């Protein structure tokens, strides 16, 4: 179901393959529906700009989704829901980081996340909210998986420092 030079990318093909994943990335609330719809509409409007020789549909689409998420500026609800989901999962052990995270309130996390740069917020959202691996995050930002790994680690380190300052 991939676009090829002999089979152009259509709106139907794009939506059938990627709309559910874009929606999951957006985390499933009303604002997320708006973001997912906006990203898919942008992609459909720009179908003529997609060139199979320059890369995959997935890389192209996730770049659009990232830009839509940054432009939307509606991250607070998704962050809150992501945090609630994270806190509802049982910890995998009694390590120090798990115990510390259990003591962080949603308000403290949101305060710290809001202080991150947009690129850091976007990468964390794709990695943990969108469930993308480092390769997928890298593709969405036009960087290598190794660079995405480092960028996400740095963003998480910055988030830890901001959480300490918040407390």
N, C-alpha and C positions, 0 to 999 in steps of 0.2 A: 504494500500500500504506500510505498515511497514514491515521491515524484521523480521522474526521470526526464531526460531531454526529449524522449519520444512520447512521454505522457505528462502533460503539464499539470501543475498543482492547481486544484480547484478548491473553491470554498467548501464544497461538500467533503472532499477528501481531507482537507485541513481540519474541519470541525469534527468529523467522525473519528479521526485519530487522536486529536490533541485537546479538544474542549474539556473532556472530563479531567484530564491532568491539570490543565490551567485552572479549572474550578477548584480542584483539591488544593493547589498551591495557594489559592486565595482564601482558603480555610472555611468556606461554607456558610458565611453569614450574609446578611443583606448587602453590606458594603463589599463583601467578597464577590457576590454575584455581579455587582457593578464593575468591579475590577476585571473579573474574568470576561465579562461581556465586552468591556472596553478593549481589552487586549485582543480578543478574537475579531472584533470589528476592525481594529487597526490592521491586523494581519490580512483580513479579507480585502480591505481597501488597498493594501500594498502588495497584493498577489503579483501584480505586474512587475514588481521590483525584485521578486525572488528569482535567483539564478542558480540552478542546480549545479553548475560548474564551480560556483564560489563556496559551496558548503551544503550542509544538510538542512532539510526543512526544520528539524528540531532546533538546531543552533540558531537559525534565523528567527523562528517563532519565540524561543526563550529570550532572545534579545528584546523583542517587542514586549513581551510580558514584563521583563525587568523594567523597561522604560515606563510602561503603564503603571507599574507599582510605585515607582519613584514619583512620577507625575501625580498620581492620585493623592498622595499624602494622607491616606486614610489607614494608617498602620495600627492605630491604637486598639481597635477592636480585635484585629487578628492577633496582636501580641497578647492581649488579655486571654483570649481563648487558647492560644498556644500554651501559655503559662498554666492555665487551668488543666489542660490535657496532660501536660508534663507532671504537674503536681499530683494528679490522680493516679499516675502509674506507680506501681510499687518500686521501691529502690532495689537495685541489684545487689546491694551489699551495704555494709556499715562503714564505708570509707568516709573520710573527712569531707570530701566535696559533696557527697550525697547528703550528709547531715547538715552541712552549711546551706545547701540549696533548699532543704526542707524548711529552714528558718527564714528565708527571704520572702517577704510579702509580695503580692502582685503589684502593689503600688510602688514598692522599691524597685522592682524589676522594670516596670514601665518608665519610671523616672530615669533610670540608668540607660535604657534602650533609646529613649528619646534624645539622649545626649550623644549617641553614636552618630557618625557621619552617615549620610544617605547610602553610600556604597556599602558600608559595614552593615547597616540595617538590612539592605537588600540581600546581601549575601547570606546573612543569618536567616532571613525569611525564606530564601530559596532552599537552604540546606536543611533547616529544621521544620519550617512550615510547609514547604513544597516537597520535602522528602527527596530532593535531588542529591546525588553523590557529588564528590568534588569535581568530577569530570563534567557533570551537567551544569554545575554552578560556573565552572570555568568557561564552558561553551557559551553560557548566557552572557557572560561578561567579556568574552573574546580573549580569554587568557588560558594558559595551560592548566591542567588539573593540579600540578604541583604548585603553581602560583595561587590557585584558588585555595588549596589546602593551607598555605601559609597565610593568605589574606584572612581566611576564616579563623585560624588560630589567633592571629593578631587581634581580630575584632573581638573574639571571646576574651582574650587577655585584657583588652581595653574595657570590656564590659565588667570583668571582675574588679578592675581598679575602680571603675565608676560605682560599682555596688559597695565597695568599701567606703568610698567617699560619701555615698548616700546614707550609709548607716552611721 
